[in-house]
Amino acid sequence: MQQNQLISEILRWLFTAIGGAVAILEPTLPYILICTMMILADCYTAWSLSRRARKAHPEKVSPDGKKFKSHHFGAVILTILKAWTLIVMSFLIQRHITDGMPVDLTKVAAGAICFWQLWSILENESSCNGAKWARMLQRILVDKTARHFDIDLSEIKHEE
C-alpha cells in the first residue's frame, strides 16, 4: 500500500511539472508545428530527389541507396530537436531578457528555420531535374545529387 501511494505521488508531481512546462511553452507551439512541417517537407523532397536520381542514373547510385538508413533518420530527429530548442530559447529570451525590444525573437527564429528549409526544398526539387525552371535555379542553388546519393556529378555532366 505504501509503495502504491509513493508511485501515485511521484506521478502526480511528474504530470504537474509537465503541465506547467506545457503551459509556459504553449505560445511556441504554432511555431514548432510550422517548422516541423517544413523539416518534414524537406525530408519528402529529399526522398523525391532520391527516386529521381535512381531513375535517371541507376548505374551511379550506390547499392545500398534504396535502404533505410538510421543515421539519416537520426539526423532528421536531431534537426527537429535543434529547431524546437532554438524556438523555445528565442521565446524565453524574448519573454524574460529582451522583453522591451520591438523585435519578436520567436518569429525571427522560426522565420530563419523556415527559410533554411525552403532553400533546401528548392535545392532538392531542382537537383537532378531537367526542367527549365530547375536549370535556372541551379545557377544559384547547390545540386544535391552527388552529396546525397554517392553520384559523381562531374561524370554525369560529361555524359550529357
C-alpha positions in Angstrom: 0.0 0.0 0.0 2.8 2.4 0.9 4.6 1.8 -2.5 1.4 2.5 -4.5 1.0 5.8 -2.6 4.6 6.7 -3.4 4.2 5.9 -7.1 0.9 7.9 -7.1 2.7 11.0 -5.5 5.6 10.8 -8.0 3.2 10.6 -10.9 1.2 13.5 -9.6 4.4 15.6 -9.3 5.6 14.5 -12.7 2.4 15.4 -14.5 2.2 18.7 -12.7 5.7 19.6 -13.9 4.9 18.5 -17.4 1.6 20.5 -17.3 3.5 23.6 -16.0 6.1 23.3 -18.8 3.4 22.9 -21.5 1.6 26.0 -20.1 4.7 28.1 -20.2 5.7 27.0 -23.7 2.2 26.9 -25.2 2.8 30.2 -27.2 5.7 28.4 -29.1 3.5 25.5 -30.3 2.4 27.2 -33.6 6.0 28.0 -34.5 7.1 24.5 -33.5 4.4 22.9 -35.7 5.1 25.1 -38.7 8.9 24.5 -38.5 8.4 20.7 -38.0 6.1 20.6 -41.1 8.8 22.5 -43.1 11.5 20.0 -41.9 9.3 17.0 -42.9 8.6 18.6 -46.3 12.3 18.9 -46.8 12.6 15.2 -46.0 9.9 14.4 -48.5 11.7 16.4 -51.3 15.0 14.7 -50.4 13.2 11.3 -50.8 11.8 12.5 -54.1 15.2 13.5 -55.2 16.5 10.1 -54.3 13.9 8.5 -56.6 14.7 10.8 -59.5 18.4 10.1 -59.1 17.9 6.3 -59.0 15.7 6.6 -62.1 18.0 8.9 -64.1 21.3 7.3 -63.2 20.8 3.8 -61.8 24.4 2.8 -62.5 25.7 5.7 -60.4 23.7 5.1 -57.2 25.4 3.1 -54.5 24.0 -0.5 -54.0 22.5 0.4 -50.6 20.8 3.5 -52.0 17.3 2.1 -51.6 17.8 1.0 -48.0 16.5 2.9 -44.9 19.4 4.4 -43.0 19.0 5.1 -39.3 21.7 7.8 -39.3 19.5 9.8 -41.9 16.5 9.4 -39.6 18.7 10.4 -36.6 19.8 13.5 -38.5 16.1 14.4 -39.1 15.3 14.0 -35.4 18.3 16.0 -34.4 17.3 18.8 -36.8 13.8 18.8 -35.4 15.1 18.9 -31.8 17.5 21.8 -32.7 14.7 23.8 -34.3 12.5 23.2 -31.3 15.3 24.3 -28.9 16.0 27.4 -30.9 12.3 28.4 -30.9 11.9 27.8 -27.2 15.1 29.5 -26.3 14.2 32.5 -28.5 10.8 32.7 -26.8 12.3 32.6 -23.3 14.9 35.2 -24.2 12.2 37.4 -25.7 10.0 37.0 -22.7 12.5 37.3 -19.9 15.5 39.2 -21.2 14.7 41.4 -24.2 11.0 42.0 -23.5 11.4 45.7 -24.1 12.7 45.3 -27.6 10.2 45.7 -30.5 11.6 42.5 -32.3 9.8 39.2 -31.7 12.8 36.8 -31.5 10.5 33.7 -31.7 9.2 34.9 -35.1 12.7 35.7 -36.3 14.0 32.2 -35.2 11.0 30.4 -36.8 11.4 32.5 -40.0 15.1 31.6 -40.2 14.3 27.9 -39.8 11.5 28.1 -42.4 13.8 30.0 -44.9 16.6 27.4 -44.4 14.2 24.6 -45.0 12.6 26.3 -48.0 16.0 26.8 -49.5 16.8 23.1 -49.0 13.4 22.2 -50.6 14.2 24.3 -53.6 17.7 22.6 -53.9 16.1 19.2 -53.6 13.4 19.9 -56.2 15.9 21.5 -58.7 18.5 18.8 -58.3 18.6 16.1 -61.0 15.7 17.8 -62.7 15.9 18.8 -66.4 13.0 21.3 -66.3 13.9 24.8 -67.4 13.0 26.4 -64.0 15.2 23.8 -62.3 18.2 24.5 -64.6 17.7 28.2 -63.9 17.6 27.7 -60.1 20.8 25.5 -60.3 22.7 28.6 -61.2 22.3 29.8 -57.6 21.4 26.6 -55.7 23.6 23.6 -54.8 22.9 20.4 -56.8 22.4 17.8 -54.0 22.5 14.8 -56.3 26.2 14.0 -55.6 26.1 14.7 -51.9 23.0 12.6 -51.1 23.4 9.7 -53.3 27.1 8.9 -53.9 26.9 10.2 -57.5 29.9 12.0 -59.0 28.4 15.0 -60.8 31.4 15.6 -62.9 30.9 12.2 -64.6 27.2 12.9 -65.2 27.8 16.3 -66.6 30.4 15.0 -69.0 27.9 12.4 -70.2 25.2 14.9 -71.1 
